[in-house]
Amino acid sequence: MRFHKLCVLGLGYIGLPTASTFATHGLRVVGVDVNPQVVETLRNGGLHIHEPGLRVLVQAAVASGNLVISDRPEEADAFIIAVPTPFYVDHLSAANPGEPQQPDVRHADLRAVISAAEAVAPFLRPGNLVILESTSPPRTTVDVVAPILERSGLKAGSGSNGDGFLLVHCPERVLPGHILRELIENDRVIGGIDLSSALAARDLYSSFVRGEIVLTDATTAEMVKLMENTYRDVNIALANEFSRLAERFGTDVWEAIALANRHPRVNLLNPGPGVGGHCIGVDPWFLVEAAPDITPLIHAARTVNDAQPEFVVDLIRRTCGSLEGNHLTVLGLSYKPDVDDLRESPAIKVAQTLARAGALVTTYDPLTPTATVPGCQPAETLEAALHSAECLILLVAHTSLKNLDARRVATQSSARIVVDAVNGWVASDWQAAGFHVARLGVGEQMLSRKNGA
């Protein structure tokens, strides 16, 4: 099936690279976003997100004449929905006085998906293809998106007869920081509501995808994406629990993980201040919400990882003696190294908790120097962040932060305490420069030995 014109709804971390890649591979693309600032920025040649190589790609797509930025969809051969699907929290109270507090309930927020589907419906024509890329709870494609699109008067899944439209779920599977390469090289899973839909989507993506394109049904494709991210979430939760155990037993979790991973069938991930981003910390809740009675392991992992920022705060409290009135500098705010994405970032949660506890918190992130955290003072330069600090806290292993020279920092700051929550610094280098070093997942006995006490 040949496609000439594509409409991509949502120009964020997935939609913009996807639209630009299709455009540079010969398709006419209308990129749509409901945020006026995003539309204006892109039309003026700017970029609202940071991703290596993206600026050059977008400029090439626009210069080719194939990519047009708009605030509304229009008729096309195919439509891709790539909008956010966060969750929202219901804070439940006890049913009756004296009864235990009910646990918070997290629900998938499908408002953007629903709005996008509603925006597409008036433009649907027989034979059109609609692709949901947004990560979604199982059966969203068939139970939520399909009925909305059928308000067009066309039936989902009968496009092969020329009297309906084609519909698939094709989840994005890319790593921030490597999106442009992985869009092309990674395998794609295409889940159609029927075989004709899946085959049509395969034809579309084969215009640039070099990885294998595998066909399945829509609900299986939804499950695949959720399973991938839930696997990592559970693994990280295990690592975070190991960090707590190592501290209690007086060992070094980083050394223990490295040794355990020498086993040919063990691949433990690393602990840290928590789990963030738009996927791993969100997607498992979609499964818990859909089937709470049979997902105790997934729910437990989410509970562990959501509690990890408080565990890091407690480490800082014990290291500094107290938080009240202490000048603390938090280094790194994004949810992972070398990206500027702040969504659901555990580093931000740590900074906010420190501020609420009475600490005087300065924040600095080299990729988002103007980012603000409620209750905290942002620093736009490293020098400003170091100036009045009594304790330096590494929460994100950005390359530039990992490469800080401890001796130079000692001349720029009066701080002589550092807390490393991501194993980003060589402790001996900082100790040699006169700092007391505390590390996540390293017990007090081990810390004392490594600090020379």
C-alpha positions as CSV (number, residue, x, y, z in Angstrom):
1,M,0.0,0.0,0.0
2,R,1.4,3.4,-1.0
3,F,1.2,6.4,1.3
4,H,1.8,10.0,0.1
5,K,0.7,12.1,3.0
6,L,0.9,11.6,6.7
7,C,-0.5,13.5,9.7
8,V,1.3,13.1,13.0
9,L,-0.5,14.3,16.2
10,G,1.8,15.2,19.0
11,L,5.2,16.8,18.4
12,G,7.0,15.7,21.6
13,Y,10.0,13.4,22.1
14,I,8.4,10.7,19.9
15,G,6.1,12.6,17.5
16,L,8.6,15.2,16.3
17,P,11.4,12.7,15.5
18,T,8.9,10.4,13.8
19,A,7.3,13.1,11.7
20,S,10.8,14.4,10.7
21,T,12.1,11.0,9.8
22,F,9.1,10.2,7.6
23,A,9.5,13.6,5.9
24,T,13.2,13.1,5.2
25,H,12.2,9.7,3.6
26,G,9.9,11.3,1.0
27,L,6.5,11.5,2.6
28,R,4.6,14.8,2.9
29,V,3.9,15.2,6.7
30,V,1.7,17.5,8.6
31,G,3.0,17.7,12.2
32,V,0.3,18.8,14.6
33,D,0.4,20.0,18.2
34,V,-2.2,21.6,20.4
35,N,0.4,23.6,22.3
36,P,0.7,27.1,20.6
37,Q,4.2,27.6,22.0
38,V,5.4,24.3,20.4
39,V,3.8,25.3,17.1
40,E,5.3,28.8,17.1
41,T,8.7,27.6,18.2
42,L,8.9,25.0,15.4
43,R,7.6,27.4,12.8
44,N,10.3,29.9,13.8
45,G,13.1,27.3,13.4
46,G,13.5,26.6,17.0
47,L,13.3,23.4,19.0
48,H,11.4,22.8,22.3
49,I,13.1,19.5,23.3
50,H,16.7,18.3,23.5
51,E,17.7,15.2,21.6
52,P,21.1,14.6,20.0
53,G,20.8,15.2,16.2
54,L,17.2,16.3,16.3
55,R,17.7,19.9,15.4
56,V,19.6,18.9,12.2
57,L,16.9,16.4,11.3
58,V,14.0,18.8,11.8
59,Q,15.7,21.5,9.8
60,A,16.3,19.0,7.0
61,A,12.7,17.9,7.1
62,V,11.4,21.5,6.9
63,A,13.9,22.5,4.2
64,S,12.8,19.6,2.1
65,G,9.3,21.1,2.0
66,N,7.9,17.8,3.3
67,L,7.3,18.8,6.9
68,V,4.7,21.4,7.7
69,I,3.8,22.4,11.3
70,S,0.1,23.0,12.2
71,D,-2.2,23.3,15.1
72,R,-4.9,21.1,13.6
73,P,-5.0,17.9,11.5
74,E,-6.1,17.7,7.9
75,E,-6.9,15.0,5.4
76,A,-4.1,12.5,4.9
77,D,-3.5,8.9,3.9
78,A,-2.4,7.9,7.4
79,F,-2.6,9.4,10.9
80,I,-0.2,8.7,13.8
81,I,-1.2,9.5,17.3
82,A,1.9,10.1,19.4
83,V,0.5,12.1,22.4
84,P,1.4,11.7,26.1
85,T,-0.4,9.1,28.3
86,P,0.6,9.9,31.9
87,F,-1.3,8.7,35.0
88,Y,-3.3,10.6,37.5
89,V,-3.7,9.7,41.2
90,D,-6.9,9.3,43.2
91,H,-6.1,10.1,46.8
92,L,-8.7,8.0,48.6
93,S,-9.7,8.6,52.3
94,A,-10.9,5.9,54.7
95,A,-14.4,4.8,54.1
96,N,-15.4,5.4,57.7
97,P,-13.8,7.1,60.7
98,G,-11.3,4.8,62.3
99,E,-10.8,2.6,59.3
100,P,-7.4,2.4,57.6
101,Q,-6.5,4.9,54.9
102,Q,-7.2,3.5,51.5
103,P,-4.1,3.3,49.1
104,D,-3.9,5.8,46.3
105,V,-5.3,4.6,43.0
106,R,-3.4,5.5,39.8
107,H,-5.3,5.7,36.5
108,A,-4.1,6.0,32.9
109,D,-4.8,9.5,31.7
110,L,-6.1,9.0,28.2
111,R,-7.5,12.5,27.7
112,A,-4.9,13.4,25.1
113,V,-5.4,10.1,23.2
114,I,-9.2,10.6,23.2
115,S,-8.8,14.3,22.0
116,A,-6.5,13.2,19.2
117,A,-8.8,10.5,18.1
118,E,-11.7,12.9,18.1
119,A,-9.7,15.4,16.1
120,V,-8.9,12.7,13.5
121,A,-12.4,11.4,13.0
122,P,-13.8,14.2,10.9
123,F,-10.9,13.8,8.4
124,L,-11.1,10.0,8.0
125,R,-11.8,8.7,4.5
126,P,-12.2,5.1,3.4
127,G,-8.9,3.2,3.3
128,N,-7.1,5.6,5.7
129,L,-4.7,4.1,8.3
130,V,-4.7,5.3,11.9
131,I,-1.8,4.3,14.1
132,L,-1.7,4.7,17.9
133,E,1.9,5.0,19.0
134,S,1.1,6.3,22.5
135,T,1.7,3.8,25.2
136,S,-1.7,2.7,26.4
137,P,-3.4,0.2,28.7
138,P,-4.4,-3.1,27.1
139,R,-7.5,-2.9,24.8
140,T,-7.2,0.9,24.4
141,T,-7.0,0.6,20.7
142,V,-10.1,-1.6,20.3
143,D,-12.2,-0.3,23.2
144,V,-11.4,3.4,23.2
145,V,-9.9,4.6,20.0
146,A,-11.9,2.5,17.5
147,P,-15.3,3.6,18.7
148,I,-14.3,7.3,18.6
149,L,-13.0,6.9,15.1
150,E,-16.1,5.1,14.0
151,R,-18.1,8.2,14.7
152,S,-16.9,9.2,11.2
153,G,-19.4,6.7,9.9
154,L,-16.7,4.3,8.8
155,K,-16.1,0.9,10.3
156,A,-12.8,0.0,11.9
157,G,-11.0,-2.9,10.2
158,S,-12.9,-3.1,7.0
159,G,-10.5,-1.0,5.0
160,S,-9.4,-3.9,2.8
161,N,-12.9,-3.6,1.2
162,G,-12.5,0.1,0.7
163,D,-15.4,1.0,2.9
164,G,-13.7,1.5,6.3
165,F,-10.4,2.5,7.9
166,L,-7.4,0.6,9.1
167,L,-6.3,0.7,12.7
168,V,-3.1,-0.5,14.5
169,H,-1.1,0.0,17.7
170,C,2.6,0.4,17.1
171,P,4.4,1.3,20.3
172,E,7.5,3.4,20.3
173,R,10.5,1.5,21.7
174,V,13.3,4.1,21.7
175,L,15.8,5.3,24.3
176,P,16.0,9.0,25.0
177,G,19.4,10.2,23.9
178,H,19.4,7.6,21.1
179,I,16.0,8.2,19.6
180,L,17.0,9.0,16.0
181,R,19.2,5.9,15.7
182,E,16.7,3.6,17.4
183,L,13.7,4.8,15.4
184,I,15.5,3.4,12.3
185,E,17.4,0.4,13.7
186,N,15.1,-1.1,16.4
187,D,12.5,-3.8,15.6
188,R,8.9,-2.6,15.4
189,V,5.9,-4.5,16.7
190,I,2.8,-3.7,14.8
191,G,-0.6,-4.8,16.2
192,G,-3.5,-4.5,13.8
193,I,-7.1,-4.9,14.6
194,D,-7.1,-7.1,11.5
195,L,-4.4,-8.4,9.2
196,S,-5.1,-5.7,6.5
197,S,-4.4,-3.0,9.1
198,A,-1.1,-4.6,10.2
199,L,0.1,-5.1,6.6
200,A,-0.7,-1.5,5.7
201,A,1.3,-0.2,8.7
202,R,4.2,-2.5,7.8
203,D,4.3,-0.9,4.4
204,L,4.3,2.6,5.9
205,Y,7.1,2.0,8.5
206,S,9.2,0.0,6.0
207,S,10.0,3.4,4.3
208,F,12.7,3.9,6.9
209,V,12.8,1.1,9.5
210,R,15.8,-1.2,9.1
211,G,14.9,-3.5,12.1
212,E,12.5,-6.4,11.7
213,I,8.9,-5.5,11.6
214,V,6.8,-8.1,13.4
215,L,3.0,-8.3,13.0
216,T,0.6,-9.2,15.8
217,D,-2.8,-8.0,17.1
218,A,-3.4,-4.6,18.7
219,T,-3.8,-5.8,22.3
220,T,-0.7,-8.0,22.2
221,A,1.3,-5.0,20.9
222,E,0.0,-2.9,23.8
223,M,1.0,-5.6,26.2
224,V,4.5,-5.9,24.7
225,K,5.4,-2.3,25.4
226,L,4.0,-2.4,29.0
227,M,5.9,-5.7,29.6
228,E,9.2,-4.2,28.4
229,N,9.0,-1.3,30.8
230,T,7.6,-3.3,33.7
231,Y,10.5,-5.7,33.4
232,R,13.0,-2.9,33.8
233,D,10.9,-1.4,36.7
234,V,10.9,-4.6,38.6
235,N,14.6,-5.1,38.0
236,I,15.3,-1.5,39.3
237,A,13.2,-2.2,42.3
238,L,15.2,-5.2,43.1
239,A,18.4,-3.2,42.8
240,N,17.0,-0.5,45.0
241,E,16.1,-3.0,47.7
242,F,19.6,-4.4,47.4
243,S,21.0,-0.9,48.1
244,R,19.0,-0.8,51.3
245,L,20.1,-4.3,52.3
246,A,23.8,-3.4,51.5
247,E,23.6,-0.4,53.8
248,R,22.1,-2.4,56.6
249,F,24.7,-5.2,56.2
250,G,27.7,-2.8,55.9
251,T,28.6,-3.7,52.3
252,D,28.9,-1.8,49.0
253,V,26.0,-2.6,46.7
254,W,27.8,-1.3,43.6
255,E,30.7,-3.8,44.1
256,A,28.2,-6.6,44.9
257,I,26.1,-5.9,41.7
258,A,29.3,-5.9,39.6
259,L,30.3,-9.2,41.0
260,A,26.8,-10.8,40.7
261,N,26.6,-9.7,37.1
262,R,29.7,-11.8,36.4
263,H,27.3,-14.7,36.5
264,P,26.4,-15.6,32.9
265,R,22.6,-15.5,33.6
266,V,22.4,-12.5,35.9
267,N,21.9,-8.9,34.7
268,L,21.1,-6.7,37.6
269,L,20.4,-3.0,36.9
270,N,21.7,-0.2,39.1
271,P,20.0,1.5,42.1
272,G,19.4,5.2,42.2
273,P,17.2,7.9,43.6
274,G,14.1,6.4,42.0
275,V,12.5,5.8,38.6
276,G,11.2,8.6,36.4
277,G,10.4,9.5,32.8
278,H,7.3,9.0,30.7
279,C,7.5,5.2,30.5
280,I,9.1,3.0,33.2
281,G,7.6,4.8,36.2
282,V,4.2,5.1,34.5
283,D,3.5,2.1,32.3
284,P,3.4,-0.6,35.1
285,W,0.5,1.2,36.7
286,F,-1.6,0.6,33.5
287,L,-1.3,-3.1,34.2
288,V,-2.0,-2.7,37.9
289,E,-5.1,-0.6,37.2
290,A,-6.4,-3.1,34.6
291,A,-5.9,-6.2,36.8
292,P,-5.2,-5.2,40.4
293,D,-6.0,-8.7,41.7
294,I,-3.3,-10.5,39.8
295,T,-0.4,-8.0,39.8
296,P,1.0,-8.0,43.3
297,L,4.6,-8.2,42.1
298,I,4.3,-5.3,39.7
299,H,2.5,-3.2,42.4
300,A,5.2,-4.0,44.9
301,A,8.0,-2.9,42.5
302,R,6.2,0.4,41.9
303,T,5.9,0.9,45.7
304,V,9.6,0.3,46.2
305,N,10.7,2.7,43.4
306,D,8.2,5.4,44.4
307,A,9.7,5.3,48.0
308,Q,13.3,5.5,46.8
309,P,13.5,9.3,46.8
310,E,12.7,9.3,50.5
311,F,15.3,6.7,51.1
312,V,17.9,9.0,49.5
313,V,16.7,12.0,51.5
314,D,17.2,9.9,54.7
315,L,20.8,9.2,53.6
316,I,21.4,12.9,53.1
317,R,19.8,13.7,56.5
318,R,22.0,11.2,58.3
319,T,25.1,12.3,56.4
320,C,24.6,16.0,57.1
321,G,23.4,15.5,60.7
322,S,20.2,17.5,59.9
323,L,18.5,19.2,57.0
324,E,17.0,22.3,58.7
325,G,18.9,25.4,57.6
326,N,21.6,23.4,55.7
327,H,22.7,24.8,52.3
328,L,22.4,21.8,50.0
329,T,23.2,21.8,46.2
330,V,21.4,19.2,44.1
331,L,23.3,18.3,40.9
332,G,21.1,17.0,38.2
333,L,17.3,17.2,37.8
334,S,16.4,15.1,34.7
335,Y,15.1,11.6,35.1
336,K,18.2,10.0,33.5
337,P,21.7,11.0,32.4
338,D,22.4,13.2,29.4
339,V,18.8,14.1,28.6
340,D,16.8,17.2,29.5
341,D,13.6,15.4,30.2
342,L,12.2,16.3,33.7
343,R,9.0,14.2,33.5
344,E,8.4,12.3,36.8
345,S,12.0,12.8,37.7
346,P,13.0,11.3,41.1
347,A,15.7,13.9,41.4
348,I,13.0,16.6,41.5
349,K,11.2,14.7,44.2
350,V,14.3,14.5,46.3
351,A,14.9,18.2,45.9
352,Q,11.3,19.1,46.9
353,T,11.4,16.8,49.9
354,L,14.7,18.4,51.1
355,A,13.2,21.8,50.8
356,R,10.0,20.8,52.7
357,A,12.3,19.5,55.5
358,G,13.8,23.0,55.9
359,A,17.0,22.7,53.9
360,L,18.1,25.6,51.7
361,V,18.3,23.8,48.4
362,T,20.0,25.1,45.2
363,T,19.4,23.1,42.0
364,Y,21.6,22.8,38.9
365,D,21.2,20.8,35.8
366,P,23.6,21.4,32.9
367,L,21.0,20.4,30.3
368,T,18.2,22.4,31.8
369,P,19.9,25.3,33.7
370,T,16.7,27.4,33.9
371,A,14.5,24.6,35.3
372,T,12.8,25.5,38.6
373,V,11.7,23.3,41.5
374,P,9.2,24.6,44.0
375,G,10.9,25.7,47.2
376,C,14.3,25.6,45.6
377,Q,16.7,28.2,44.2
378,P,17.8,27.4,40.6
379,A,21.4,28.1,39.6
380,E,22.1,28.7,35.9
381,T,25.8,28.0,36.2
382,L,27.9,25.4,38.0
383,E,29.8,28.1,39.8
384,A,26.7,29.6,41.2
385,A,25.5,26.2,42.3
386,L,28.7,25.5,44.2
387,H,29.2,28.9,45.8
388,S,27.4,28.6,49.1
389,A,26.9,24.9,49.4
390,E,27.6,22.9,52.5
391,C,26.8,19.6,50.9
392,L,26.9,18.5,47.2
393,I,24.4,15.9,46.1
394,L,24.8,14.0,42.8
395,L,21.4,12.7,41.7
396,V,21.9,12.4,37.9
397,A,25.0,11.0,36.3
398,H,25.2,13.6,33.5
399,T,28.6,13.2,31.8
400,S,29.6,16.7,32.6
401,L,28.8,16.2,36.3
402,K,30.6,12.8,36.5
403,N,33.7,14.5,35.0
404,L,33.9,17.2,37.7
405,D,37.4,17.6,39.1
406,A,37.1,17.2,42.8
407,R,40.2,19.3,43.6
408,R,38.8,22.2,41.4
409,V,35.4,21.9,43.1
410,A,37.2,22.2,46.5
411,T,38.5,25.6,45.4
412,Q,35.1,26.8,44.2
413,S,32.9,25.6,47.2
414,S,33.1,25.6,50.9
415,A,31.3,22.2,50.9
416,R,33.3,19.3,52.3
417,I,30.5,16.7,52.2
418,V,29.3,15.0,49.0
419,V,26.4,12.5,48.7
420,D,26.6,10.3,45.5
421,A,23.3,8.6,44.8
422,V,24.2,7.2,41.3
423,N,27.8,6.0,41.7
424,G,29.0,8.7,39.4
425,W,32.1,9.8,41.3
426,V,35.3,8.0,42.2
427,A,35.1,8.2,46.0
428,S,38.9,8.1,46.5
429,D,39.3,11.2,44.2
430,W,36.9,13.2,46.3
431,Q,38.4,12.0,49.6
432,A,41.8,13.0,48.4
433,A,40.4,16.5,47.8
434,G,39.2,16.8,51.4
435,F,35.6,15.7,51.1
436,H,33.6,13.2,53.2
437,V,31.9,10.9,50.8
438,A,28.5,9.2,51.3
439,R,27.2,6.8,48.7
440,L,23.8,5.2,48.1
441,G,23.9,1.5,49.0
442,V,27.1,1.6,51.0
443,G,26.9,0.8,54.7
444,E,28.3,3.0,57.4
445,Q,31.0,0.5,58.2
446,M,32.1,0.4,54.6
447,L,31.8,4.2,54.4
448,S,34.0,4.6,57.4
449,R,36.7,2.4,55.9
450,K,36.5,4.1,52.5
451,N,36.5,7.6,54.1
452,G,39.7,6.6,56.0
453,A,38.1,6.8,59.5
